[in-house]
Amino acid sequence: MATQHKVGGEVDAFCTRCRLTLAHTILAMVGTKIARVRCNTCNGDHAFRSAPGTTDKPSPSARSSGGGTGGTKAPRASRPTAEEKIIISFEEQLAGKDIANAPRYSPKDTYKPEQVIQHPTFGLGLVTAVRGDKVDITFKSETKTLVHGRGGGPAEKPAFSPPSAKATGPADKPISETTEEAASPPGNPAES
């Protein structure tokens, strides 16, 4: 038999401040459900959280046991439930694909869904999604997001250009304006 709770009554609940399951006073209810409680230990008000391991939802055995008028219900085997997942193995996904001619992965190449590729690190993979310059490739162990279609020439890469050597002198001291003026020839007056 379910216990009838009412505002002002006591209930065991998880206290968010004390981090323990303690006695609480019921402050508010919505229908038959407890909404807000006050901890009798720390006097903190918070939303009702039942004690860990307890629930107010009926168990699956209570749901399937009936509640009807006499007859038994036949199990619904024809309609799949949300708990059932269909898992297709990696080998089943590759069945019927041309594995022998799988191209080697390169970020410069462009790929399309359902294409098989050979990656140097992850091995054989199947392209499952293409999003702009990125592809999701499913390998035997996991799915990776990799780049593709970046086939530019070497001109696109930044080139290194060393700084030009203007003044000579110690590299650990900055060159000041007075040092530059003193280094100019005496026949030329410094422009101010």
N, C-alpha and C positions, 0 to 999 in steps of 0.2 A: 504494500500500500504506500502510495506517495505521500510525503509529508506536506501538509498545507502550510505555506509560509505566508506571513503578513507583515506589513510595515510595523517596525518596532520590535519584531521578533529577532531571534538570533539564528545565525547560520555559519557554518565553517566555510571560509573562503581563503583564497590566496591573497595575501597583503602585498601590494607592490612596493611599499616602503620597507617593511620588515623582511620581505622575501621569504615568508613562511606561511603555512596554512594555519590560520588562527580563527578565533571566534570573532564574528562581526555582527553589528546591528544593522538590520535592513532599513534603508532610508527611503527607497522608492522601488515601485514595482510597475511593470507594464503587463497588464493582464495577469497571468499566473507566473510570469518570469521575473526574477529579481533583477533590477536595473542598477541600483546604486547601494553601496554599503559603507559603513564606518568601522574601522578596526578598533576593537576594544582595548588593544594594547597601546598603539601609538596615536589613536584618534584621527588617523588620516582617512579622508573620504576619497573613494575611487569607484570606478565601474566594477560590477560584480564579476569575479573570475572564480569559477568553481575550483575546488581542490584538484591538483593534478591527479590524473587517473580516473576521475569521475566525469560523467557526462549526463546531460539531460535528454540526449537523443536515444531513441529506441535501438536496441541491438539488432543486427541482421537476423538473428534467430527469432526475435520477437516479431519482426516485420513479416517474416515468411510463415510464421505459425498461424496466421489467419486473422481472426477478428471477424470472420464471416458468419453466416447463419447455417452452420451444419456441414456443408460440403467442403471438400478439399480442392485447392487450386492446383492445376497442372503447371509444372515448371515451364517457363517461357524460354525454350531452347532455340527457337527459330529467330528471335530478335536479339542481336548482340547488345551487351551492356557496356557502360562506360569503362568498366574495369578491364574488359578484354582488349588486348592490344595485339595487332598482327605484326610480327617481327619478321622481316625478310633478311636473310643472312647476306653477307657480302658476296659470297659465292653465287647465290641466287640472283643478285643484282647484276653480276657480270655474265650470267648465262646468256649465250647467244651473241655476245659482243666479240669483236675482233681484237682479241688480246695480243696476238702475235705481232700485229702492226701498230701497236700503241705508240704514239710519238713520245719522245722524251720531253719532260716539262721544261719550259723556258719562260721567263716573265715577258719576253719579247713576242711570243706567239699568242694567238687569240684562240679561245676555246669556246665550245658550245655545249649545252646540256646533253647528258647521256654519252659524252665522249670519254673514252678510256685513255688514260695517260700513264706514263712510267716516270715516277719521281725518283731522283737519285738517292734520297734519304728515306722517304716514306714508302716507296715501292709502288705497286700497281694501285691506281685510283680511278674513281668514276666522278666526272663533273656532274654535280647535282643542281647547282644554281649559278647564274651569271648576273652580276650586278655592276654595271659600268665597267671599271677596270679591275674588278675583283671577281673571283670565282670560288665557290665552295666545292671542295673535292673530298669525297668520302674514300678513306683508305680503310684497310682491314682493321686497324686499331682505333681510329678516330676520324672526325671530319675537320679539315683545315681550311682556312680562308687564305687564298694566295692571290697575287696580282697576275694580270695578263694584259696583253695588248700594249706593252710599253716598248715597241720595237723601234725606237729612235736610233739614229747613228751616233758616232762618237762626238759630233758637234754639239749635241744637247748636253753633254756632260761638262761640268765646269773645268776649265783649264787652269793650271797653276802658273802664275806669273810672279817671279821673284821681285821684290821691291828694287827700284833703281838706287844706285849708290850716289847720293848727292854730295854729301860732305864726308870728309874723312876725319877720324878722331876716335876717341874711346866710345865703344858701343854702349857702355853703361851710364853715360852722362848725356842728358838732353842738350841739344844745340840751342843756345839762346840768341836773341837778336844782336846783343853786344858782341858776341863771338863772331857772328857773320860779318858785322860792320868792320871789326878789327881785321878780319881776313881779307877784306876788299883792298885793291891796290891803292896806294897813297895818292896817285894822280887823279883819281876819280873822287869828287866830293860825294859824300853820302847824301842821297835824296831823302828829304824829310817830308 
